[in-house]
Amino acid sequence: MSYTTDSVSTVDGGAEGVPATIIVVDDEEAVRTLVAEFLEDFGYHVLQADGGATALRLLEADPHVRLLVTDIRMPDMSGLELVTQAAAIRPALKIILISGYFVTQHVKRRLLRKPFRMLELAAAVRAELGQPN
C-alpha cells in the first residue's frame, strides 16, 4: 500500500492552542503508524489502536479525543461496528472511515479510499474538526 506525503504546514490542533486528540485504528501496523506519524507531524496528539476493542478503551479513558480515524475491514470488530459503539459512548465524536475495499454499505461518515494522499487525510481531518483549510 502506498501513501503519498505532500508538503503541508502544521495547524493549530484545537482550542486554545491545545492539539486535538485523534485515535487512529488499523489492524495493519505499517498503515496505522504511517497515518499516526503524519498526523503527529501535522500537530495533533495521536493514540493508536490495533482494533476496535483497544480503540474503545482509549476513547473511554481519554475525554479529550475529538476524532476517530478507522479502517473499515478489521478482524474481530469492523470499523462500522466500532463507529456504532464509539458514537454510543461519545455522540459528538467526529469520525473518518478508511478502506481499501469497495464499500457496499451506505456510509453516512466521511470515507477515504486507500491509498489516499496525506493531503486528502489532512483536509478531511480539518473539515471534521471544523478547522480552516
VENGIRA-V938550 format. One record per residue. SS is DSSP state (alpha for helix, beta for strand, coil for the rest). PHI is phi in whole degrees, 0 to 359 (999 if undefined). BURIAL is b if it has 9 or more other C-alpha atoms within 8 Angstrom, else e. Layout:
SS|PHI|BURIAL  SS|PHI|BURIAL
This chain:
coil|999|e  coil|247|e  coil|237|e  beta|257|e  coil|267|e  coil|235|e  coil|290|e  coil|225|e  coil|256|e  coil|286|e  coil|232|e  coil|294|b  coil|285|b  coil|192|e  alpha|295|e  alpha|58|e  alpha|76|e  coil|274|e  coil|297|b  coil|293|b  beta|264|b  beta|234|b  beta|259|b  beta|254|b  beta|238|b  coil|200|b  coil|284|b  coil|270|e  alpha|303|e  alpha|298|e  alpha|293|e  alpha|302|b  alpha|294|b  alpha|298|e  alpha|297|b  alpha|297|b  alpha|297|e  alpha|299|b  alpha|296|b  alpha|296|b  alpha|298|e  coil|277|b  coil|109|b  coil|264|b  beta|269|b  beta|237|b  beta|251|b  beta|246|b  beta|224|b  coil|269|b  coil|184|b  alpha|297|b  alpha|298|e  alpha|295|b  alpha|299|b  alpha|295|b  alpha|297|e  alpha|297|b  alpha|297|b  alpha|292|e  alpha|278|e  coil|238|e  coil|289|e  coil|270|e  beta|294|b  beta|248|b  beta|215|b  beta|242|b  beta|247|b  beta|226|b  beta|292|b  coil|275|b  coil|268|e  coil|217|b  coil|290|e  coil|73|e  coil|219|b  coil|287|b  alpha|300|b  alpha|291|e  alpha|294|e  alpha|299|b  alpha|301|b  alpha|300|e  alpha|289|b  alpha|295|b  alpha|294|b  alpha|291|e  alpha|285|e  coil|221|e  coil|303|e  coil|273|e  coil|299|b  beta|274|b  beta|221|b  beta|234|b  beta|263|b  beta|231|b  beta|202|b  coil|262|e  coil|245|e  coil|293|e  coil|260|e  coil|274|e  coil|284|e  coil|283|e  coil|258|e  coil|263|e  coil|240|e  beta|297|b  beta|233|b  beta|249|b  beta|265|b  coil|286|b  coil|283|e  coil|242|b  beta|276|b  alpha|297|b  alpha|295|b  alpha|295|b  alpha|297|b  alpha|300|b  alpha|295|b  alpha|295|b  alpha|297|b  alpha|300|b  alpha|296|b  alpha|294|b  coil|272|b  coil|71|e  coil|260|e  coil|292|e  coil|277|e
